[in-house]
Amino acid sequence: MLNQKNNDNFLGGPQNFEESDIVIFGAPFDSTTSYRPGTRFGPKSMRSEFFGIETYSPYQDLDLADFTIYDAGDLDLCFGDCSYSLKQIEDMASEILAEGKLPFLLGGEHLVTLGNVRASAARYPDLHILHLDAHADLRDDYLGMQLSHACVIRRCHEILGDGRIFQFGIRSGDKSEFEFAKRHTYMNKFNLEGLENTLEGLRGKPVYLTIDLDILDPSVFPGTGTPEPGGLSFHMLLEGIMKITESMNIVACDLNELSPTYDSSGISTMTACKLLREILLSLSAKQL
């Protein structure tokens, strides 16, 4: 899969897989979306609009043109079979990890994270998760389905166990999810308070970073299927992400839940692209 030719890539030019430390791949999947579908169009929308932002970041004084990052394109996923789609994602991530590179997954709905986490946990048995989101995603099932974007962190917990999942920004979920979190995860509701203490405790450990873009307030990011008022500003989220990427041993990550159909202005897609740029730059700079 890694040898596929991808002319529609984020940086718009030739890329070298062997020289890249980070490999981007998309998972255009939204079969379990519980409210408004459309996240399957997220990766393609980001590629289409990424040309509209500069490669240079004034936040970090870094330029994407100075780094080699490989974009493997989007997977051809089977929309009618969650288990098979997750296996496709897991196989791709495993292939990237086996080459000593970081798999950067673009969703798609949040369920796609599970495939990347499965591969990462197999590679790094001491894996920990940093989860930035508006939703707890800790249901045991949603409408009878255990493979759902509403259950993805619960499925991850079944892999990692207690004390290895840290959730921030959570402001929505079933009561049972918050009760589960009290016993099994570290959850900080509403914002990123406590992040620095958490990062201090995770130093040196392999960390998976999953970012559901609906952690942002809908006034900033309306282009998502499950908007939740009371979220973070762009600068709050960017500051938190920079603290994470600069100090943690990030071994895999994802950015998910952009649903561009619900924001005709394109601002949500551009916001996602800008966050992607900053994450890629921060992770790449650490490899020098």
N, C-alpha and C positions, 0 to 999 in steps of 0.2 A: 504493500500500500504506500510505503514511503517513496517509492520510485515514480509515483504518478506525476505527470506533468501538470503544473498549475500555472496558467498564464494570468489568472485573475487573482493576484496576490496583493497583500497589504502594502508592500513597498513598491510595487509596480515595476520591478526590474528582475534581472536574473538573481537567483539565490543558490547558495552552496550548502547542501545538507551536511556534508562532512565537517564544514567549518562552523556550523551553528551549534550553539548550546541550548537554544530554545526552539521547539517545533510547535507551530500553531496548527490546529486542525479544528474543523467545525463539525458540530452535531446538530443538523437542522431537524429537530424532533420536537413535536408538541402533542403527542397522542393522548397524554393523560392530563392535559391542562384543565383545571377545575372550573375556570371562569371564562376568560376570553382567549381563544386560540390565536396563533399567529407568530409564536416565537421561532417556528421553523424558518422564518424569513430573516431572523436576526443576523446570522453570519454573512449571508449574501449582501444584506443592506449595509453592514459595516464595511465590507470590502469595497462596495460601490462608493461609499461616502468618505472613506479614509483619505482619499486624495485631497479632500477639502481642508485638512489641517496640516500645519507645518510639521516636518520631521524633527525640528528643533524644539526642545522644551525649555522655556525660561524658568520653570519651577526648579529644574535640576541642572541647568546648563549642560545638557547632553543632547546629542543628535542621533536619531535612528540611522542616519547615513553612515555613522561610524561603527556600526555593529552589523554582524551577520546573523539574521534570524530567518528561519525557514518556514514557509507557509505551505503545508501539505494539502491545503484545500479542504473541501467538505466531504464527509463520508456519505455514501449512498445508503441511507438507512431504510429499513423496512418499517413503515409507519404503523402497520397493523400488528406488530409483534414486539412488545417491549423487551422481552427477554433476549430475543435475537439482536435487537438494536443495541442493547447494553453490552452484549458479547462483542459486537463489532467495535464499539468504543473501547472496551477493555483490551481487545486484541491490538488495536492501533496504539493505545497508550503503552501497552507492554512492549511493543516493538520499539517505540521511542525510548523508553526507559532502558531497554537492553542495550541501546547504543550510547548510554550514558548522558542522555539529553533530557530536558525538562518538557513534559507534555503540557501544552497550554490549550485547553479546550474552550471553544466558544459554543454556547448554546444558542437556540434550543431552550427548552424548559429545564427546570432544575433537576429532574430525574437523571439527566445525562451525567451528572456528577458521579453517580454510583459506579458507572463503568470505569471512570478514571480512578476513583478511590480504590476499587477492587485491584486494579493493576498496581497502584502505588503501594497499597498495603502488602501485596505479595512481594514487592521489591524492598520495602522498608517496614519490617514487622513492628517497629516502634513508632509508627506513623501517628501524628496528631492532626486534628482538623481545626482550622479557624474559619468560622462560618459567619459571614456578614449578610444580613437578610432582614426583611420585615416580618417574615413568617417563621414559625418554629420548625415546621416540616418534620414533626415528631409523631404524627399519627401512626398507629399500627396499620391501619388501612383507611382508604377513602372510598366510600361506596362499595366496599367489599374487595377493593384492589389494594394489594400491598406494594405493588410497583406503581407509584404515583409520585408526582412532584410534591404532593403534600406529605409524603412518607419518606423522602429520600434520606434525611438525616437519621431517622429511626433505623433504616436499613444500614446506614454507615455505622451506627452504634453497634449493631449486631456483629459487625466485623471487628471493630476496635475495642468495644467495651467501655466501662466507666472511666471517667477522669481524663479522657483524651479528646473530647469535643468541647470547643469553646465558642459560644454563640453571642453575637453582638447585634444590637439594633432591633431586636425582636419586639414586635408590637401587635402581633395578631396570631391567633391560634385557638384551637379547642382547649377547654379547661384541662382536659386530661393531658394535653401536651405540656402545659406548664407544670403540672404535677409530676410528670415523668422527668422533666428537666431538673426539678429540685433534687431528685434522687440519682440522676445518672449523667447529667452534663453540667457544665458551667454556663449559665445564661445571664447575660446582662440585657435587661429590657430597655428599649427606647433609644439608646445611644451607644457611644463607644467608651463610656466610663469604665475604668478598670483594665483597659487594654494594655497599658504600659506594664502593670504588675503581671498580667498574664504573659506578656512577651518575655519578661525577665525569667519567668519560670520555664519557658519553652526554649531557652537559648541552647543551641547545640543539637536539638532534637529535629528529626525530619517532620516538616509541616506541610500539610495540604491546605491551600487557600481557596475557598469557594466564595464567590461574590455574586449574590442575587441582586441585580440592579434595582429591584423595587425597595431596597433599603433606602434609596433616595426618596425625598418627598415628591409626590405627584406634581407639585408645582414646578419642580426641576426636571422630573422625568415621567411624563405622562404616558410614554410609549411602552407600557407593560400590561400584561394580561390581568394582573391582580394588584391594582394600585391601592396603597394604604396611606391615608393622611397621617401627618405627624413624623415624617421621616427626616433624614439627614440632608444637609445642603451639600452641594458639590465639593466645596472646600473642606467641610468636615470629613467627608468620605475620603477625599484625596489625602488629607493629612494622616488619617488612620492607615490607609493603604501604604503610604510611604514609610511609616513607622514599622509596619509589618515586613515589607519587602527589604528594607535596609538592614533589619536586625535578625530576621529569621532565616533558617535553612529551608527555603521553599523548594520542595522537590517536584511538585506538580500543582497546577491551579486551574481555575476556570472562571469565566465571566458569562453570566447567563440571564435569561428572562427579558431580553429586549424583544418587544413586539412592535415593530415599526409602523404597522398599519394604524395604530391608535394615536399616532402623532404625525399628522400631515406636514407639520412645519419642519420635520427632520431634526429638531433639536435633541431629541432623545438619542437618536443614532449618533449624532455628533458628540454628545456627552459620553456615550459608550466608547467611541473611538478615542476620545481624549484620555479617558481613563486607561484604555488599552495601551496607548502610547506611553503613558507614565509608568505603568507596571512593567512593560517590556524594557524600558530604559533602565529602571531601577534594578531589575533582575540581571540585565545584561552587564551593567556596570560592575556588579559584584563578581563577575567572572574574570575581570581583568587582573 
